[in-house]
Amino acid sequence: KAGVTQTPRYLIKTRGQQVTLSCSPISGHRSVSWYQQTPGQGLQFLFEYFSETQRNKGNFPGRFSGRQFSNSRSEMNVSTLELGDSALYLCASSAEIPSTDTQYFGPGTRLTVL
Amino acid sequence: AQSVTQLDSQVPVFEEAPVELRCNYSSSVSVYLFWYVQYPNQGLQLLLKYLSGSTLVKSINGFEAEFNKSQTSFHLRKPSVHISDTAEYFCAVSDPSGYSTLTFGKGTMLLVSP
């Protein structure tokens, strides 16, 4: 089975721009979660999608948004980028229930905001 | 709300020595507990998890962790480490009710030297 894939792996943007990151979950997995990883704050939960519906959301501003498609692939969007948005963005997929089913993580997208 | 504390940001050890990585959590409800490992430039991989049953859980590569409810701890141990165990280790909790995702600790960098 192919693992979780994330594209692109690296991205450089400037302040004020917007960015879209993509995540393809493991085949058959319907839950996709997104996390932001920074040296200062560690791993923080962004949001979780299941069957195209956002079921859970972390404490991030509205500039961070996401969606899930009918094939379970997910995208997250960050608008009006700030320097502090520089981070590794990780996507994780699980079968149905992220609190109990094992979450499988992708390699991440490294976003640098200049 | 839940929180996870990993008391040591970095643990240096010599190869073949035993190691313990400490994890304490705070929660007003029962929790599920996880240890994830992150190798450089990679996503996170599940090492082991506690959902219910035996409080001692083991991984296939020699790590084990014990759930201690009275001390709200889930320390990770290995009797003899290898160079290849060098990585960052994250403790995480989730709320069994609803569709809660993971709350992570700040991570512990395990540095194994020859």
Boltz contact constraints between the chains, C-beta under 6 A:
constraints:
  - contact:
      token1: [A, 33]
      token2: [B, 101]
      max_distance: 6.0
  - contact:
      token1: [A, 42]
      token2: [B, 104]
      max_distance: 6.0
  - contact:
      token1: [A, 42]
      token2: [B, 106]
      max_distance: 6.0
  - contact:
      token1: [A, 43]
      token2: [B, 104]
      max_distance: 6.0
  - contact:
      token1: [A, 45]
      token2: [B, 101]
      max_distance: 6.0
  - contact:
      token1: [A, 48]
      token2: [B, 101]
      max_distance: 6.0
  - contact:
      token1: [A, 55]
      token2: [B, 99]
      max_distance: 6.0
  - contact:
      token1: [A, 56]
      token2: [B, 99]
      max_distance: 6.0
  - contact:
      token1: [A, 56]
      token2: [B, 101]
      max_distance: 6.0
  - contact:
      token1: [A, 90]
      token2: [B, 43]
      max_distance: 6.0
  - contact:
      token1: [A, 98]
      token2: [B, 101]
      max_distance: 6.0
  - contact:
      token1: [A, 99]
      token2: [B, 94]
      max_distance: 6.0
  - contact:
      token1: [A, 99]
      token2: [B, 96]
      max_distance: 6.0
  - contact:
      token1: [A, 99]
      token2: [B, 100]
      max_distance: 6.0
  - contact:
      token1: [A, 102]
      token2: [B, 46]
      max_distance: 6.0
  - contact:
      token1: [A, 105]
      token2: [B, 43]
      max_distance: 6.0
  - contact:
      token1: [A, 105]
      token2: [B, 44]
      max_distance: 6.0
  - contact:
      token1: [A, 106]
      token2: [B, 43]
      max_distance: 6.0
  - contact:
      token1: [A, 107]
      token2: [B, 42]
      max_distance: 6.0
  - contact:
      token1: [A, 107]
      token2: [B, 43]
      max_distance: 6.0
  - contact:
      token1: [A, 108]
      token2: [B, 43]
      max_distance: 6.0
